[in-house]
């Protein structure tokens, strides 16, 4: 039995990573790379709590007070020169007729801004883990140019991955009328409801604000490594619970052939190699939505220990969070490895005013290209993570569906 493994998991039940994800058929995947999708961790490399650090130091550990009165440390307004370069490159890409799902650094060349983004990528992966760009002309350019320019920026940070079972690589965070109480089937980003602290299924997440809400919809972020240090000092029992592979995460029906309806894993891990850093994967909506299976005895229900842990984790994140408001034309890029983020509930303007609308990217940073060495079978895949159902092709819709 692997370190920390509490339940035997027959090898036959573990989905295998496709060996040709980085050489996918181009008639399905225009850039030749298939999103890997959700996978259980490699249970035999998971570390027991005794091997986790009692305290983390370094650039990934930060507190709200480090930034709240120092916007120059985390806000980058695009210069006129940068906007001009981005605009010209986006226009050229559109004129080329290349499908948006085939965009890459090679066909979206940014000689000057690309250098800024390359430096930013290092800080996202190994430093504070976040940046807020301003002055993107979202209210001037149309939907197509917004999408092209935004995805073009993203190619300098990572490979875009599918965000749902429909293959969307350009996500639309917008209220489409879904019922937020139906958490077993509804993705909360498609509602006006509050999002608790969580990380997405990609190494980096980007959010571009196209329209603001009338009220709410504000963003909070927190350093996982700072939260871990607090838990180790004040709630070591909770810290230990988070390291155990006893947490079941719902796939919400976005399941490929041969996969189970859930993934069992810890919430915090230690890198499988690399720098041995603490990595976090968490979303309370995905562990609270499994009663349809626990009621049938297919998986265990959340224990009192787990319910206590998720409350303490959320409360600690709220206590330590840096708060920001995304204005139209702001782009927020965040690490999902060592940050958690949240959103307040919101209320839209009455029609005919546009609803709150963000464009979202999930970007993969594989282990062989500077990304973290995750204890996952797809750690070296270019488009690791994300949500891939069978061979559903990638799509980049210009509005919410």
N, C-alpha and C positions, 0 to 999 in steps of 0.2 A: 504494500500500500504506500502511495506517495506521501511525502511529508505534508501533514495537515489534512490529508484526504480522509473524510469521515464516511463516505459512502462509496461502495464499489460501483464502477461504471463500466459495463461490458464494452470492450473495444469495438465490437460490431455496431454499437449505437453511435459512435462518434463519426460525424460527417467528415469526409476526406476533402482536403483542399484540392481543387482542380490543378493539375500539373501545368496546364497551359494558360493560366490566367494572364501571364505577361506576353503571350503569343496568341491572343484570342482572334477569332476570324473577323476580319475587317468589315465584312458585309453585315455583321451584327454590332461590333464595337469599333467605331470609326478610327479610334487611335490605337487599336490593336491590344487594348488592355481591359480585362474584365474585372469589375469589382469583386473582391473575394467574398464578402458577406460575413455574417455572424458565425462564430465558432466557439465551442467550449475551450477553455484554456488547456494547456498541456499539464494535466494534473500531477504528473511525476516530477515537474520542475517547480511546483509551487512551494514556497517557503513557509515553515511554521512561524508563529508569532515570535518565538524566542530569537529568530534571526532578523527581525525587523529592527530598524534603528530606534533608539530611545529619543534621539533628537536629530533633526535635520538642519544643516547649515548651508549657506551658499545663496546664489542669486535667485533661486526659485522660492526662497522663503521671504515673503514680504508682508507688511501690514498696511492697513488702510492709510494710516498717518504718513506712510512713506510717500504717498502719491496725491492725497486729497487736495493739498494746497500747492502741488508742483505739477501742473498739467504739462509743462514742457518735457517731462520725463516719459510721458505716455501718449501725448497728442501730437499728430503730425498733419498740419494743414498742407494739402497738395499745393505746390507753387503753380503759377501760371505756366511756366515752362513744362512742368510735369503733366499738367492737364493737356497742354498742346500736343505733347508727345503721345499721350494715351489716346487722345481724340484721333490723331492721324493714323495711329496703328489700328484702332478699332474700325475706322472707315475703310482702310485697306483690307482688313480681314473680311468685312462684310462684302466688299466688291469682289473678293476672290471666289465667293460662292461656297466656301468650305463650311460644312455643317458645324454648328456650335459644339456638338459633342466630340468633334475632332480637334478642338483648339489645344495648343501646346506652346511651350516656350519657343519651339522652333518656328512656328508660323505666327507668333505674336511677339515680335521683337521690340523690346524696350531698352535701347542702349543705355540711357541714363537712369530712368526710374527702376529698371531691372536691378541695378546695383543697390539701390535703396532697399528693394524688396529682399534681395539676397541677404543683406545684413539683418533685416528684420526677421527673416526666417531663423537665423541662429538664435536671436533673442527669444523668439517664440518657443523654440525647442528647449533651450538650455538656460534661459534667463527668466525675466519676470513673467513671460508667457502671454502678453497682451499688448495691443496697440489700438489707438483710435485715430483713423484718418478722417480728415474733414475736407470740405470743398469739392467732393465728387459731384459733377453737375447732373444729379439724378432728376432734377426738376426742369432741366433744359433738354437733355437728350431723350429720345423716345425709348420704348421698352426694349427694342432690339439692340440699340447701341449701348444702353445701360447694361444689358446682359453680357454682350460681347466684351465690353471694357472691364467689367467686374470679373468675369471668368478669366479674362486675360491676365489680370492682376494675380488671380489665384494660382495660375500655372507656375508662377515664380516661387510659390510657397509649398506646393504639393500637387498630387494628382487628384482630380475630383472623383468622388465615389458616389454611387447611387444612395439616395436618402430614403427610399421606400421601395415597396414591391413593384411599383410601376416604372422603376428605372429612372426617376427624376434626379438629375445631377445638378439642376438649378431649382432649389426649393423656394416655395412662396409661403412665408410666415404671415398668415392672414386668416381672419375669421371667415369660415365658409359655412357657418351654421351648424357644425357638428355639436353633439351633446357632450359636454366635458365630464358628465357623471358616468358615461359609458367607457370607463378607462380600459376595459378589456379589448376594445376595438377601435377607439378613437385616439389619434395622435393629438396631444394637447396643443401643439403649435397651431392647429387649425381651428382654435377656439379663442375666446377672450379671457380664459381662465388663467389664474396664477400658475407659473411654473416654478416648482421648488428647485433647490440646487441640484444640478445634474451635470453629466458630461455626455456628449454625443458620440455616435459610433464612427468617429473619424478623428485623426490626430489633431487637426486644426479645424475650427469652425469660423466661418465668416458671415457677418450680417451687414447688409447694405440697407439703410433706411430710405425708402422711396416716398412713403407717406407716414406721418405721425398720427397717433391716436389723439382724441380730444383730451383724454385724461388717462394717466397710467401707462402701462407697457414699458416701464423703465427697467434698466438692466443693473444687475448686481453680480460681481465677480469676487472670487476669494482664492487665496493660495492654499492648495491642498496641503502643502508641506507645513505651512503655518498652523493650519487646523490640526494636522497630525501631532505636532509638537504640543499643542494645548491638550489634546485628548490623552496623550501619553502622560502628561503631568496631572490632569484632573479626572480623567475617566479611562484608566488603562484597561478596564474590563470592556469598554466599548471599542477601544482600539483593537483588542484581541478579537472581538466578535467580527470586526470588519475584515480581518485576515482569513477567516474561515470560508471554505468553499461550500457554504450552506445556503447561499442566496440564489434563488431561482428568478431569472429575468424572462419576462414574457416576450415572445416574438410577435404577438398580436396578429397571428394569422399569416404573417409574411414569411412563409416557410417553403423551402425547396423540397423536392422529392427526397424522402429518406431522412429528413430532419425531424427532431422532436419539436414540440410547440413551445419549448422553453430552453434556456441555457443555464446550467448550474455553474456558479463561479464565486470567488470572493469579491469584495468591493475594492480592497487595496491589495496590490501585488508588489513584489520586488522584480526588477528587470531580470530577464533570463540572459545574463551576460551584461555586455555594455558597461555602464557605470554603476550598476546595482542600485538604481534609484527607485524610490517608491512611486508607484503608478496607481491611478484611481479610475474606476469605471463604475458609474452610479447613476441611477434615476429612480426615485421612489415610486413614480407612477408605474414603472415596469415590474416592480416586485409586489405592489399592492393589488395588481389586476388579475391575479392568478387563482382567485377563489373558485372559478369554474373547474379547475383541476384539483385543487386541494380539497374541495368539498366531496369529490369522488375518490379521494384517497390516492390519487396518482402522484402527488407530491406533498410534502409536509406543509402545513400552514405556517405562517410566520409565528415564531415563538415570542414569549414575553421578552426574552433577551434581545431578539432582533427588533421588536417594536421599540424597546428602550433605546437601542443603538441608533436607529434611524431618526428618532426624535432628537437625541443629543447631537447627532451629526448636523441636522438641519439647524438647530438652535445655535450651534457653534459657528456655522457658516454665516448665519444672519448677524451674529455678534461681530464678526470680523470682516464683513463685506465692504468692498469699495463700490459706491453707487454712482451710476452715470445715466445721463439721458441722451438717447440717440436722436439727433435732429436730422432733417432731410439732407441727404448727401453725406452723412457720416457712415463710415465702414469700420466695424469692430472685428478684429481678428483675435482669436483666443486659442490657447493650447487646451486640448482635452486630456492631456496626460497629467498635468499638475495644477490645473485650475478647475473649479466648478463654477457654473453660472446659473442665474435665476432671472425670472421676469415677473414683475408685478402684474396683477390683473389690470385690464384696461377697458375703456369705453370709447367707442368710435363716434365720430361726428355723425349727425343725422344726414341721410341722403338729401341732395345728390352729392355731397362732399365725399371724397374717396375714403375708403376704410384704411386703417393702419396696415402698412404693407412693407415687409422686409424681404429682401432676396437673400437666400442662404446658400452657402457652400460648405460641403464637408470635404476636407482635403487630407490625403494620406501622405505620410512621410516615412517611407520604408526604412527598415533597419540598415540596409546597405547604402542609404543616401542620407545618413545623419540622424535618422529617426531613432526612437527608443527601441531597445531590444525587448519586445514584449513576450510574455510566456504564452504566446498564441501560435498555432501552426502556420499562420500566414504572415508572420512577422517580417519576412523578406519580400513578400509580394508588393509590387508597386502600388496597387490599389487595395491595400489591406483594409479590412473592416468594412464599414458601410452596410447596406442591406441589399442583398442580391437574391432574387427568387429565380431559380433555374437559370436560363439564359435570356432573361428579359433584357432587351437592348436599352442602352442609356437614352434618355430624353431630356431636352432642355426647354420646357414650355415657357412661353413668355408671360403667362399669367397663371393664377392658381386654377387648379382643376378639382 
